[in-house]
């Protein structure tokens, strides 16, 4: 604690939950299911921007609170540091994999700040379409990486169809063919995106 308070060592902790803005947002899960009318930053209208005497229909029909929006105060996986990290050049080994193949994901991470520090690189995956509704994102891998000021490292992850399994409508744990999105970043809301397809 002494080393962190005095700037000798950089903080390394990350949030294991999403931290809401108000109690009215609870329960708030990072891996929630999508709604039929998901909110986004483009169409979101905050309360102070609503025209006087506006009809409800003019506000759209997105799932969000008018007073606090649709994002948490701090997202899952978020953490502070005395330095900054830059993510670049995410790549995947294949655009299409079968059930017996591994997918390798690589990303370059640079300590762009003036102090040495540890970053927790996080990999999230989204199954776009499933036989039952799937979460908007799921944490699948993470790595602790120590970087000196100005240093760059290439970080790699491997996943297989086992990582894409879920309990389906037949109460069987299995992966399903389809397209998946992935993100590599410092928390659930930031990251570089790529897509791949799982086929038999």
N, C-alpha and C positions, 0 to 999 in steps of 0.2 A: 504494500500500500504506500509506503514511504517513497519508493522509487517512482510509482505512477504519479503521485501528487506533486513531486518535484521534477517531473519531466525527464527522469533518467530512463524510465521504461515506458513504452507506449501501451495503452489499454488494448486488450485483446478479446474481451467478452462480446458475445452476440446474443440478441434476444431470441429465446426459444418460443416466444409467442408474438402475435401482433398486438401492439399497445394501442387501445382505442382512444379517440379524442374525448368521448363522453360515455357514460354508462348506457346511454340510449342506443349505442352501436352494438352492445353485447347481445348474444355471443358473437365474437368476431374471429373467424378462422382464416388463415392464409390459404388453406386448401379447400375452400368452400366450393360448392357446386355452382355452375353458371346458371343465371336466370334466363328467362325468355326475353328479357329486355335489359341486358347488361349496360351499366353506365360506363362512360369513358370521359376523358378530359376534354374532348372536342365539343361534345354536346351538353356537358354538364353546365347547369345554370345555378350559381350560388344565390343565396337568399337576397343579398344586397344588390343583385343585378336584375331582379324580377321587376318588370314594368308595373307601375301602379294600375290596379284594376285589371290585371292580366287574367284571361281565362285559363283554367287549369290545362286545357288541351294545348295551349301555346307554349307550355313548359316542357312538352315532350312526355314520354311515358317511361323514362329510365328508372332503374331501381337505385335510388339514392335519397339521402336525407337532405332537405333544403337547407338546414342550418349547419350541418357538419360534413356534408358531401358523402363520398363513398370510399375514401381512403382512411387508413388508420393514422394515428399521430406518429407512431414509429412502426415500420413494417417488420415482419418476421425475418430474422437473420441480421437485423440492423445492429451496428455497433460503432462506437467512436474510436478515434485514434489521433495521435499527435502528428501523423503523416497522412498522405493521400496515395491512392492506388489507381492506376489506369489500366483498363482492360482493352485489348486489341486482338484482331485477327483470329476470331473463333473459326474453327474448321472441324469438319467431320470426315471420317475415313471413307464413308460410302453414303450415297443418297438413299439406297435401298438395301436392307439386310433381310435375311431369312431367319427362321426360328433357331437355327444352329450357329449363327454368326454373332460375333461381337461388334459393337460400334465403338470406335475410339473418337473422343472429342478432345480437341486441343485449343488452348487459348494462351495468349501472351499477357502476363501481368507485370506492370512496372511500378516500382515505388517512386512516385513522382514528387514526393515531398522531401524535406530536408533532414528528416530523422529516420533511423532504422525502425522497422516495425514488422509485425506479423499480420498477414491477411488470411481470412478464411474464405477460400474460393468455393462457391456453392453452385451446384448443378440442379436445375429444376426441369421437370418434364411435364408436358400436357398431352394427354390422349384426347385428340380432337373429337372423335366419335366412338362411342362404345355401345354395347348392348344394354347397358344401364348408364345413367349420367355419370360423368367423370369430373374430378376436381379441375379447377382452372390451372393449378400448378401443384406439383408434388416434389419435395426435396428428395433427390435420389443419391447424391454424393456430395461430400465436401472434403477439402484438404486445407491443412494449416501450412502456410508458406511464409517463411521468414525472408525478408528482402532488405538489403541495405539501401540507403538513399541512392537513387539513380539506377539501381539494379533491376534487370528484367529476367524473368524466368518463364519458360514454357511449361504450362501445367496440363496434364492429360488425365482423362477419365475413361474408363471402359464400362459399358453396359451391355446387357444381352436381353433377350426376350423375357428372361426371368424377372428382370427389373420392371417389366411392363405388365406383369400379371396383376389381376384383381379378381375378386369373387364376383362372378357374373350372375345373370338372372336364373341360371340353372344350379346355383350354389356350388359352382366349380371354380377353383382358382386357375385362371388361364389368361394368356395374352391373346389379343385379337388383332387380325390384320388391320392396317390403316395407316394414316398419317399422324405423325407426332411432331410437336414443337418442343424445342429445348432452349434453355437460357443458362448462360454461365455469367455469374456476377457476384457482387458483395452482399446482396440480400434479395428478397423475393420480388421487389418491384424494379430493380435495376439489373441490367445484364445485356449481353450480346445474344442474339437469337439465331437459331438455325432450325432446319426441318429435315426429317427423314421419314421413310416409309418402311413398315414391317410387312413382309409378304411370305407366303409359304412357297 
